Each structure stands twice: as structure tokens, then as C-alpha cells.
């Protein structure tokens, strides 16, 4: 019995993709009312609501005095973290900073007309809140991925909210990752209540201009509901991988890369699209043994059964068509000429080219960012980057000749639109002969 569903690519279209991979808002819609209640409670009762929710959801009794992580605890975290892990985090940070610094553009200006100079300057946001999943899970890489582009952009005030563990603390690995970016305002607040706290501000938790970082469905619904009051990053959902492979692909690598992404969570989505009949048979015949030997086999089995598909295509062009319909979070291209295939990819959160560029490198230490659009949102959103934390400001500077050059067109349009004050501001300057 096959553990992965196999379909022909001809069956797949823009209109029916949800029949093959689950991307639905139903589950999120079902909790909106509850999330809204949490938001309103935090808005009204501030820190008291945060303390109550810590007890209710995290089984931790906190008070005002320990809602924020103490500076001493952050510094002591370095004594608790494994030195080899610290070195790995610092190595990843170095590569992340190099990659994100390369994204920055110089301020620019061009002469549109004689005497008319137009350009753009960039200014960082004043404050950013990072949500870091916590509790049982410990993800210092999330801190690195969210903090790096904000740090490189020049954001001066960065805070972190993360659920406390049962010992009333935040994991030292998360604290160390934060300290590496000189982030000292870290709060033991999780869930929708953390998003509300950073949106409205409390006596303890500062209000921020933008909130980024992954979270569970409660966090994501809170971000959606509050997106008119605070800027947010890309809407997030279960993680995804799509692998385009041809006859040159190593079936063992395809299976390993595929399983490496759906092992995160039973809701994660995995897709393999291949033009090779031989590869389809090898995956079909061997995937079960890989699953049985996996450390997180129970999670993988559920994800395989519910959210995964192996798609047979007649050629690479058909593989590309399917990939562009799905617009996956992670796209691996394991073909003879992956760069040629990439030229026709319209939408993906991140692309990984060739057999030596598996997704886990991008998850941690290659420098690219792993906070990426999911659920087909790669068709309209990008992964987290420096420009998520920069405002672009247009700048115009004209001399007298430039004013005269633009005046006729400007005044005619203003007069047509009935905005006579606009016209007069030009006319008065043209009267000045000095």
C-alpha cells in the first residue's frame, strides 16, 4: 500500500489545487472569535491579562516583576548553552548579516527633466517586535532570521515575546541568540496575547510598529485581526516543500529532502513533481523504509497521508506549471540544469538549486532567510528581508528652470481637477523673477 498519494499533473489546475494539498482558512476562521476576546482583554487589562493567560495557557504563575526577562538571566544564559551550538549560531549570524547587507540599496537621485531631480532615501522603522515560538519547542534560529534584517536595516528598538517554559524561564538558547543582536527586552508572553501586547503596549511590554515571526494558528489569527493597527509580516501557515526532479535526481536525496521538511509538523505539506517514471517507481517502492527509520516517523506518517502528493508529469515544462500553481514556500530544483528551470519559476518563497543545496542549509546557516510565505502567498509576498524594516521616501528637488518645465502640465491637471490652490502655488512662484 502506497504511503504517498500519486497523481498525474494533467489533473491539477488553479481551480482545483485544494483537492490535492490542503490550504484552507476553515480552521483559522473557527477561532477568530476566541482570539478577538483575547485581544480585547489585553487591550483593556494589559499586564494583568498577560499574567492570567500565562497561567491558563502555559501553566506558569508570573507576576509583574518577572514578566520581563532580567538582564542577569540573559547574561547567565551563555553559561548554560553548549559552546559548539554557540559557535554554530554565530557562524549562521555572520552569513545572515552578509546576505542581508547585500540587499541594501544606496540612496539615489536622477534628473527627470532639466532642473528636476527625483530620488529616494531609506529610513528604518523605530520599533519591531519579534514573536519566537517557545514552551516545549526551542528555536534560536527564528531569532536569527527575524532579528538579522531588522538589525541590518538599522531598527534601534527590537523586542521579543516568547512563551515561558514550565520553569518560568525562556530557554537560554533563545536568550543567547537575542543577546547576539543586543536585544535585551525579552518578555515571557506567548500566543495571541503576545501579539496584542506588542500592538497596544502595556506597562511592561512596549508598543511596536511592526510584528514579525512565525507562530501557531492563534498567533497568526491575532496578526491578521490586528494588521490594520500594526504592520505584520507575511501571513503564515504550515511549512511546505515542493521538489522538481528529473531523471538525473538521486531518489534517496529526493526522499530525504522531502521528509526533512514534513517532519516539523503533521500539518506540513510535501510535494514531489517529476518527469521521470523511473523516479516515481523508486520513490513509491522505497519511501516507506525511510519513514520507518525516521526519528519523527509518527508526524511524518500523518503529513504523508493527509498533506503530501507525488505528481507525475510528462515533461519539465509541466513540472514548472504545477510548481507555479502551488507557489511553494521551499522549492528544490533537482534537475540536469536547475538554473534553466528557475528562469520559468514565477512564484516561490525560496529556491534551492541542485543536489548540494538542500533546504536545511537555508533553514539555518547559508545566509538566506527562512521566514517565508506559505499557503500560496508566494504569489504576492516575499520572504522576510531588509526592506520589510525600511521605509522608502521619495525626494524631489527642483531649481527655477525645473519649476518652469513642470508648471504647464501641473497647472492644467490641477485646474481640471478643481484644485485651484495647487495651481496658485505654482503661479505665485513663477511671478517671482529673483
Secondary structure, DSSP 4 states (H G I P E B T S, - for coil): --SSEEEEGGG--TTTGGGTS---SHHHHTTHHHHHHHHHHHHHHTHHHHHHHHHHHH-----GGGSBPPHHHHHHHHHHS-HHHHHHHHHHHHHHHHHHHTTPPPPEEEEEETTEEEEEEEEE-SEEEEE---TT---HHHHHHHHHHHHHHT-SEEEEE----TTSS--HHHHHHHHTTT--EEE---HHHHHHHHHH--SSSPP-SEEE----HHHHHHHHHTTTTSEE-----S-EEEEEE-TTS-HHHHHHHHHHHHTS-TT-EEEEEES-HHHHHHHHHHHHHHHHT-TTHHHHHHHHHHHEEEEE-SSHHHHHHHHHHH--SEEEEESTTHHHHHTT----SEEEESTT--HHHHHHTSSS------TTGGGT---S-GGGGEEEEEEEEE-HHHHHHHHHHHHHHHHHTT-HHHHHHHHHHHH---
